Structure formats: C-alpha cells, structure tokens
Amino acid sequence: MAKELTMKEIWDTLSKVDVSPYTETKMNLTYLSWARAWMLTVEKYADARYEFHDFDGIPYRKFPDGTGEVVTSVTIGNHTRSMPLPIMDNKNNAITNPNARQVNDNRMRCLVKNLAMGFGLGMSVFAQHDFLPTEEEEKPKPKPVNTDAEKEKKAKEFILNVVKTVEGFGEDVIKIDSILKAQKKVIDRLEVAYPELHKEFMDKIDSIKSKLTEEVKEDE
C-alpha cells in the first residue's frame, strides 16, 4: 500500500522548486505565470487538479459594491486548499462589474496564489505582492511641514540613539570616538541649531568616557 502524502512533504517539495528561470517582470514586479506554475506542480505531482468555483451560476462571488472575488481549490493527494482573490486590475485595485477577461485573468492569478500559499510553490515570488501599494497609497501626498518643535524632537531622538549606541558598543574611548566620527556631520549641525542640547550631549559622552577611563585604571 502506497504511503499517503503528508502536507509537510508536499510543502517541502514544492517550496524548494527553483521558479526563477520561469518568472517574468512587469512593472518592476516578478511574476510566475499560471502555465509555468501548473507545469512545475504537475512535474512533481501528476495527479494534482484544480477547480474554479461558481456562485449561483456566476464565476465569482459578487459583493454589494459591485466588486468581487474569485475562488480556486487545488488538490494534491488527499489535501485540498481553497483560496480567494479579489478581482483586481494591473495596479491591484478592485474592479467594479468585471468583464469576462478580467474574471478569467484573476482566476489564473488566484491559482498561482493558491499553489504558493497553499502548497509552497513560488512562495518567495508571491510574497512580494502583499506589499503592493493601493491606489490611494500611490497618490502623491503633501510633504509634512517640519515645525520647530518637530525638529527639536528629532534632534533629541538622535542624541538618545547615539548615547544608546555608545553605551552599548563603546567598549573603550577609541571605539566611542569612532562612533562619534561616523555621526560628525549631524553632530556639527546639532551644535549650530541647538547649542544647549549639543552641550548636554557632549557632557553625557564625556561622562561615559571618564567612567571607562576610571575602570581601566582600576583594572591596572
């Protein structure tokens, strides 16, 4: 009797398939076509099958606002995974009242998503799409106005971060000087814009240096 495939075995097998030779680049994003994805799947599991779901005779689930989502199911061995995908345009924005071509294209995209998230094939490629900007995010936003209070807040945050770095990694005076040298330009601007904050900052650094020097003398 043949051993039944486990989900872990399927995932381990498909997630290790190198899909990079079969990917395409569109709009600075990498895609794995549905034909290639299915070919690579069947090469490993010849009995794999997929299904597109209809809803009351309509090839997608329709929402009250006129948009919708397609749903696919993929079965490998005794394991079935179902996956929805909003019907989107090439900018990943939801489409209202999609036509036949748009529904079909998104069904195939959904199949690739199912193979990735459900079974591991090309997961590294598909994962990037979770970070695509929406239409609203793509619109240019007015640059924030840096008020005096905000600038001073950023200056204090900078000081705090440098002090933490010095305390955490400044094992000796030489290393502290190296850390300060790397931030010299910002520290110089700090001295001009906020002399009092700069003085407090340097006093703190001198205190840390003095403490280290005393510890070295005690060890000697």
C-alpha positions in Angstrom: 0.0 0.0 0.0 1.4 3.3 -1.1 2.2 5.8 1.7 -0.2 8.7 1.9 1.4 12.1 1.2 1.6 14.4 4.1 1.1 18.2 3.7 4.6 18.7 5.0 6.1 16.5 2.3 4.2 18.4 -0.4 5.2 21.8 1.0 8.8 20.8 1.4 8.9 19.5 -2.1 7.2 22.4 -3.9 8.8 25.2 -1.8 12.2 24.0 -2.9 11.4 24.2 -6.6 13.5 27.0 -8.2 10.9 29.0 -10.1 13.3 31.9 -11.0 14.0 30.6 -14.6 10.3 30.8 -15.3 9.4 34.2 -13.8 8.5 37.4 -15.7 9.0 41.0 -14.7 6.1 43.5 -15.1 6.0 47.0 -13.6 9.1 46.2 -11.5 7.5 43.1 -10.0 8.3 39.5 -10.5 5.5 37.1 -11.6 5.2 33.4 -12.1 2.7 32.7 -14.9 -0.1 30.3 -14.2 1.0 28.0 -17.1 4.5 27.6 -15.7 3.2 27.3 -12.1 0.9 24.4 -13.1 3.6 22.8 -15.2 6.0 22.8 -12.3 3.4 21.4 -10.0 2.4 18.5 -12.3 6.0 17.6 -12.8 6.1 16.7 -9.1 2.5 15.6 -8.6 0.9 14.3 -11.9 -2.5 13.7 -10.2 -2.8 17.3 -9.0 -6.0 19.0 -10.0 -7.7 22.4 -9.6 -11.2 23.8 -9.7 -12.7 27.3 -10.2 -15.8 28.0 -8.1 -19.0 29.5 -9.4 -21.6 31.3 -7.3 -25.2 30.9 -8.4 -24.0 30.5 -12.0 -21.6 33.5 -11.8 -17.9 32.8 -12.0 -17.1 34.9 -9.0 -18.5 35.9 -5.6 -20.1 39.4 -6.0 -20.1 42.0 -3.3 -22.7 44.7 -2.7 -20.4 47.5 -4.0 -20.1 45.7 -7.4 -16.6 44.3 -6.8 -16.0 40.6 -6.3 -13.5 37.8 -5.7 -12.7 34.6 -7.4 -12.1 31.3 -5.6 -10.0 28.3 -6.5 -9.4 24.9 -5.0 -6.2 22.9 -5.6 -6.0 19.2 -4.6 -2.8 17.2 -4.3 -3.1 13.7 -2.9 -5.7 13.9 -0.2 -5.0 17.5 0.5 -7.2 20.4 -0.8 -6.7 24.1 -0.3 -9.1 26.8 -1.3 -8.0 30.4 -1.9 -9.9 33.6 -2.7 -8.5 36.6 -4.6 -10.2 40.0 -5.1 -10.7 40.7 -8.8 -8.1 43.4 -9.5 -6.6 45.5 -12.3 -2.9 45.6 -13.1 -2.4 48.1 -10.2 -4.0 45.7 -7.7 -7.1 47.9 -7.3 -10.5 46.2 -7.0 -12.6 46.2 -10.2 -16.3 47.1 -10.3 -18.5 44.9 -12.5 -15.6 42.9 -14.0 -15.8 41.6 -17.6 -15.1 38.0 -18.7 -11.4 38.7 -19.4 -10.8 40.3 -16.0 -12.5 37.4 -14.3 -10.5 34.8 -16.2 -7.2 36.6 -15.6 -7.8 36.8 -11.9 -8.9 33.2 -11.7 -5.5 32.2 -13.1 -3.7 34.6 -10.7 -5.7 33.0 -7.9 -4.5 29.6 -9.0 -0.9 30.7 -8.7 -1.6 32.3 -5.3 -3.2 29.0 -4.1 -0.2 27.0 -5.3 2.1 29.4 -3.4 0.3 30.0 -0.1 -1.4 26.6 0.0 1.4 24.3 -1.2 4.6 26.4 -1.2 5.4 26.7 -5.0 7.0 30.1 -5.7 6.1 31.4 -2.3 9.0 33.8 -2.3 7.8 35.4 -5.5 4.2 35.8 -4.4 5.0 37.1 -1.0 6.2 40.4 -2.5 2.6 41.2 -3.7 1.4 41.6 -0.2 3.3 44.9 -0.1 1.9 46.4 -3.3 0.6 50.0 -2.8 -3.1 50.6 -3.2 -4.4 53.3 -5.5 -4.7 55.7 -2.5 -1.2 54.9 -1.4 0.2 55.6 -4.8 -1.2 59.2 -4.9 1.4 61.8 -4.1 1.0 63.2 -0.6 1.9 66.6 0.6 5.2 66.8 2.3 4.9 67.2 6.0 5.9 70.6 7.4 8.7 70.3 9.9 7.8 72.7 12.7 10.5 73.9 15.2 9.0 71.5 17.8 9.3 68.5 15.5 12.9 69.4 14.5 13.8 69.7 18.2 12.1 66.3 18.9 14.1 64.7 16.1 17.3 66.2 17.5 16.6 64.7 20.9 15.8 61.3 19.4 19.2 61.5 17.5 21.0 62.2 20.8 19.3 59.4 22.6 20.1 56.9 19.8 23.8 57.9 19.7 24.1 57.7 23.5 22.5 54.2 23.5 24.9 53.2 20.8 27.9 54.5 22.8 26.7 52.8 25.9 26.0 49.5 24.1 29.1 49.3 21.9 31.6 51.8 23.2 33.9 49.4 24.9 36.7 51.9 25.1 37.4 55.6 24.3 38.8 54.8 20.9 35.6 53.0 19.9 33.4 55.9 21.2 35.4 58.4 19.2 34.9 56.1 16.1 31.1 56.2 16.7 31.1 60.0 17.1 33.2 60.4 13.9 30.7 58.5 11.9 28.0 61.0 13.0 30.2 64.1 12.8 28.2 66.0 10.2 24.9 65.6 12.2 26.6 66.5 15.4 28.1 69.6 13.9 24.6 70.7 12.7 23.3 69.9 16.1 25.8 72.3 17.7 24.7 75.1 15.4 21.0 74.6 15.7 20.7 73.5 19.3 23.8 74.5 21.2 22.3 73.7 24.6 21.3 70.2 23.5 24.7 69.7 22.0 26.4 70.7 25.3 24.2 68.2 27.2 25.0 65.6 24.7 28.8 66.1 24.8 28.7 66.3 28.6 27.0 62.9 28.6 29.6 61.4 26.2 32.4 62.9 28.4 30.9 61.3 31.4 30.8 57.9 29.7 34.4 58.3 28.6 35.6 59.3 32.1 33.8 56.2 33.6 35.6 53.9 31.1 38.9 55.5 31.8 38.5 55.1 35.6 37.6 51.4 35.1 40.7 50.8 33.0 42.9 52.4 35.8 41.2 50.2 38.4 41.9 47.1 36.4 45.6 48.1 36.1 
